[in-house]
Amino acid sequence: MTGAGTETADGRGPEAVITAAAASVRYYSVAPGVRLNVRSGPGTGYSVVRVLPEGSKVAIYCQTPGTRIRGPYGTSNIWDNIANGQYVSDAYIYTGSDGYVARRCS
């Protein structure tokens, strides 16, 4: 583990590692005109933890199967993990694909 202000094994400072990780995050748009429920797990049986306002964009960190949902972008059982313990149905996120666009959640 590197401490504050120390270099990584490859000689880069900690800021380079953070910048590289942030550069790999891609944001996707929520369907227009939709206020989207964010749930604590990949399905409608999980509690709503917050609601995304219209016009939101989300980062997808991983994806997992769950409740099948019909939305503006088709019917899908794929759920997108957008933060720790926060999931949205992929049927409401414009990814440009009917399949997985991120790694599977473990």
Backbone as a ProteinNet text record, in pm:
[ID]
protein_1_A
[PRIMARY]
MTGAGTETADGRGPEAVITAAAASVRYYSVAPGVRLNVRSGPGTGYSVVRVLPEGSKVAIYCQTPGTRIRGPYGTSNIWDNIANGQYVSDAYIYTGSDGYVARRCS
[TERTIARY]
85.4	0	89.5	59.3	138.9	79	163.1	117.3	100.9	51.3	30.9	164.2	168.3	287	394.7	371.6	472.4	444.5	546.7	529.8	481.6	415.6	374.8	495.2	479.7	589.4	644.1	560.1	607.5	659.6	674.7	733.1	634.3	507.2	406	359.3	319.8	263.5	120	60.9	-76.4	-178.6	-152.3	-245	-259.4	-152.7	-158	-249.1	-246.9	-331.3	-477.7	-509.8	-647.3	-694.5	-612.1	-648.6	-674.6	-593.4	-611.5	-743.8	-777.3	-903.7	-1022.1	-1015.2	-1124.6	-1142.4	-1033.5	-1041.6	-1113.8	-1115	-1177.7	-1328.1	-1380.2	-1522.7	-1598.6	-1705.2	-1788.2	-1926.7	-1985.9	-2118.5	-2223.1	-2341.7	-2452	-2575.5	-2657.7	-2776.3	-2895.8	-2970.7	-3099.8	-3198.9	-3297.5	-3397.5	-3457.8	-3481.1	-3536.5	-3672.3	-3691.4	-3818.5	-3845.5	-3742.5	-3760.7	-3692.5	-3767.3	-3709.7	-3694.6	-3570.9	-3542.5	-3513.8	-3587.1	-3562.2	-3427.2	-3350.1	-3223.6	-3251.6	-3219.1	-3252.8	-3128	-3148	-3036.6	-2983	-3052	-3009.1	-3068	-3034	-3073.5	-3215	-3313.6	-3450.6	-3552	-3677.3	-3784.5	-3820.7	-3773	-3796.3	-3704.9	-3605.9	-3513.8	-3567.9	-3529.5	-3580.5	-3521.8	-3600.9	-3555.4	-3468.4	-3345.3	-3253.8	-3246.5	-3282.7	-3290.5	-3355.7	-3383.7	-3443	-3353.9	-3315.7	-3235.8	-3328.1	-3292.8	-3376.8	-3366.9	-3463.5	-3461	-3328.6	-3277.9	-3154.2	-3026.7	-3038.2	-2920.1	-2833.4	-2705.8	-2610.7	-2550	-2521	-2466.1	-2342.9	-2251.7	-2138.7	-2183.5	-2146.5	-2178.3	-2048.1	-2041.2	-1919.9	-1919.2	-2037.8	-2051.4	-2199.2	-2229.1	-2367.6	-2395.1	-2523.2	-2562.2	-2705.9	-2741.2	-2880.6	-2970.9	-3096.3	-3195.5	-3335	-3428	-3566.1	-3573.3	-3652.4	-3671.7	-3764.5	-3720.9	-3793.1	-3813.9	-3932	-3956.4	-3946.8	-3863.8	-3844.1	-3828.8	-3788.4	-3774.4	-3674.8	-3577.6	-3475.7	-3491.5	-3616.7	-3644.2	-3669.2	-3668.1	-3687.9	-3555.1	-3518.2	-3387.7	-3391.8	-3307.9	-3288.5	-3153.1	-3085.7	-2956	-2978.6	-2905.5	-2908.7	-2769.4	-2763.7	-2637.5	-2604.9	-2484.8	-2437.3	-2377	-2438.6	-2394.5	-2320.8	-2322.4	-2249.8	-2260.8	-2188.5	-2191.9	-2334.2	-2389.7	-2524.7	-2634.8	-2608.5	-2707.7	-2716.5	-2839.5	-2863.1	-2980.4	-2969.5	-3079.8	-3097.9	-3221.2	-3248.2	-3183.7	-3113.5	-3048.1	-3148.8	-3275.6	-3380.1	-3408.3	-3357.5	-3377	-3249.1	-3140.9	-3011.6	-2970.7	-2936.9	-2895.5	-2747.7	-2722.8	-2585.4	-2547.1	-2646.6	-2619.8	-2608.7	-2644.3	-2633	-2746.8	-2787.3	-2887.4	-2821.1	-2688.4	-2615.2	-2533	-2438.3	-2350.3	-2249.6	-2227.3	-2128	-2019.5	-2033.7	-1935.5	-1913.4	-1814.4	-1785.9	-1902.3	-1911.1	-2014.2	-1978.1	-2077.6	-2054.8	-2019.2	-1928.8	-1891	-1968
-117.3	0	122.9	222	343.2	446.5	524	629.7	758.5	862.4	992.2	1047.9	1090.7	1154.6	1057.7	927.6	831.2	787.8	729.5	681.6	537.1	497.9	359.6	280	148.2	61.1	98.2	153.5	189.3	332.7	398.7	531.9	645.5	613	718.6	759.5	882	928.5	883.6	896.2	850.4	922.7	1047.5	1122.2	1056.6	997.9	932.5	810.6	738.7	620.5	662.5	763.7	813.4	866	942	997.4	886.8	783.2	672.1	600.8	581.5	515.3	601.2	729.6	819.9	828.5	818.8	827.6	707.4	593.9	474.2	467.3	556.8	557.3	621.8	553.9	606.1	633.9	745	784.1	758.7	711.8	678.5	757.5	796.1	877	792.7	846.4	789	832.1	749.1	780.1	918.9	993.7	1128.8	1129.3	1228.2	1245.8	1147.3	1072.4	969	1009.8	996.1	1001.6	855.5	810.3	668	625.4	522.7	465.9	395.7	422.9	353.5	258.9	131.8	30.4	-26.2	-86.1	-140.1	-272.3	-330.1	-453.8	-463.8	-569.4	-581.9	-635.5	-562.1	-605.7	-517	-532.2	-449.4	-489.4	-602.6	-644	-574.9	-502.3	-428.5	-288.4	-230.6	-97.5	12.1	118.3	237.2	318.5	347.4	423.4	570.6	601.1	740.1	739.5	858.4	873.4	967	922.7	1008.6	1106.4	1234.4	1332.3	1317.5	1375.2	1375.4	1433.4	1376.1	1426.4	1375.1	1278.6	1225.8	1141	1135.2	1043.4	962.5	835	746.9	673.8	644.1	557.6	414.6	320.4	180	110.3	65.2	0.1	-149.6	-209.8	-350.8	-377.6	-494.6	-530.6	-672.3	-697.4	-827.7	-858.5	-985.9	-1017.9	-998	-967.5	-948.6	-952.2	-881.6	-876.1	-826.2	-892.9	-850.5	-729.4	-622.8	-495.3	-453.1	-398.1	-337.7	-187.4	-123.7	20.4	81.1	207.3	278.7	214.1	139	77.6	-73.8	-120.6	-262.3	-332.6	-464.3	-547.4	-612.3	-603.6	-655.1	-703.5	-803.7	-846.7	-798.2	-711.9	-658.5	-538.3	-538.1	-425.9	-366.6	-233.3	-160.3	-112.5	-145.5	-96.6	41.1	145.3	283	341.9	273	311	193.3	198.6	89.6	67.7	-51.2	-83.2	-8.5	39	113.9	59.8	19	-44.4	20.2	26.1	72	-29	-39.2	-129.2	-75.4	-163.6	-125.9	-87.9	-127.9	-93.5	56.2	129.3	274.4	353.4	284.4	349.2	329.6	438.6	426.9	388.2	259.5	210.3	183	180.7	148.3	-0.5	-81.8	-227	-294.8	-412	-492.6	-587.2	-590.3	-680.9	-606.8	-676.9	-620.7	-524.9	-410.8	-313.8	-292.5	-359.4	-350.9	-491	-505.2	-636	-682.5	-810.9	-867.1	-836.5	-801.9	-779.2	-912.5	-908.2	-1033.5	-1052.5
0	0	0	-81.7	-86.6	5.9	66.6	155.7	79.2	144.8	81.8	35.1	-90.5	-144.5	-189.2	-182	-225.1	-367.5	-429.7	-566.3	-566.6	-676.1	-693.6	-740.8	-751.7	-792.6	-930	-1017.2	-1151.2	-1158.6	-1042.7	-1039.8	-1054.5	-1074.8	-1087	-948.5	-934	-808.4	-794.7	-675.2	-653.8	-740.7	-778.3	-863.6	-1000.1	-1053.1	-1183.6	-1179.3	-1069.5	-1056.1	-1051.3	-973	-962.3	-1096.8	-1166	-1295.7	-1396.5	-1397.2	-1490.8	-1463.4	-1337.9	-1303.9	-1344.9	-1321.1	-1356.3	-1507	-1581.7	-1727.1	-1786.9	-1718.3	-1772.8	-1744.5	-1661.7	-1630.3	-1745.5	-1790.7	-1899.6	-1844.4	-1886.3	-1838.8	-1946.3	-1902.6	-1991.1	-1949	-2046.5	-2020.9	-1979	-1882.5	-1845	-1952.4	-1982.9	-2086.2	-2062.8	-2170.2	-2158.4	-2087.4	-2001.3	-1932.1	-1820.1	-1780	-1677.9	-1547.6	-1437.7	-1302.9	-1262.3	-1246.7	-1234.1	-1090.6	-1045.5	-913	-910.7	-807.5	-782.1	-665.7	-685.2	-585.1	-518.2	-403.3	-324.8	-381.2	-477.5	-541.5	-679.8	-753.3	-894.3	-916.2	-869.1	-891.8	-822.6	-863.8	-808	-665.3	-618.5	-480.8	-380.5	-430.1	-343.2	-318.5	-206.7	-170.6	-259.3	-275.9	-348.7	-253.6	-295	-209.2	-247.4	-371.9	-418.2	-555.5	-607.9	-740.5	-821.3	-941.2	-1029.4	-1100.1	-1103.3	-1173.1	-1325	-1395.2	-1541.6	-1590	-1698.2	-1758.5	-1693.8	-1603.7	-1535.1	-1626.8	-1591.5	-1653.6	-1540.6	-1570.1	-1467.8	-1518.8	-1427.6	-1457.6	-1426.5	-1510.7	-1486.1	-1447.5	-1322.1	-1272.5	-1299.1	-1296	-1330.9	-1356.9	-1412.4	-1445	-1397.5	-1364.7	-1313.3	-1353.4	-1367.3	-1398.5	-1276.8	-1304.9	-1199.1	-1258	-1196.4	-1241.8	-1385.9	-1469.8	-1609.4	-1610.6	-1678.9	-1683.2	-1828.2	-1857.3	-1988.5	-1971.2	-2053.8	-2045.4	-2182.7	-2188	-2315.9	-2411.7	-2358.7	-2443.6	-2452.5	-2442.4	-2459.3	-2327.4	-2333.2	-2215.2	-2180.3	-2053.4	-2012.9	-1868.5	-1840.5	-1702.2	-1649.5	-1725.5	-1685.1	-1592.9	-1481.6	-1387.6	-1377.8	-1379	-1378.2	-1237.5	-1190.8	-1061.5	-1084.6	-1024.8	-1048.5	-928.7	-817.5	-695.6	-600.3	-491.1	-394.3	-343.1	-372	-326.3	-398.5	-522.4	-599.2	-741.8	-779.7	-909.9	-981.7	-1115.1	-1199.9	-1313.5	-1363.2	-1474.7	-1601.9	-1672.4	-1797.5	-1905.4	-1889.9	-1987	-1988.6	-1889.6	-1881.4	-1907.4	-1940.2	-1962.8	-2107.9	-2177	-2316.4	-2321.9	-2349.7	-2361.4	-2506.4	-2595.6	-2734.7	-2760	-2659.9	-2672.1	-2597.8	-2646.8	-2576.9	-2477.3	-2476.6	-2388.3	-2286.1	-2230.4	-2128.2	-2190.7	-2124.8	-2170.2	-2065.1	-1951.4	-1842.6	-1787.8	-1704.6	-1644.6	-1559.6	-1535.5	-1448.4	-1303.4	-1222.7	-1080.5	-1015.6	-919.7	-851.9	-724
[MASK]
++++++++++++++++++++++++++++++++++++++++++++++++++++++++++++++++++++++++++++++++++++++++++++++++++++++++++

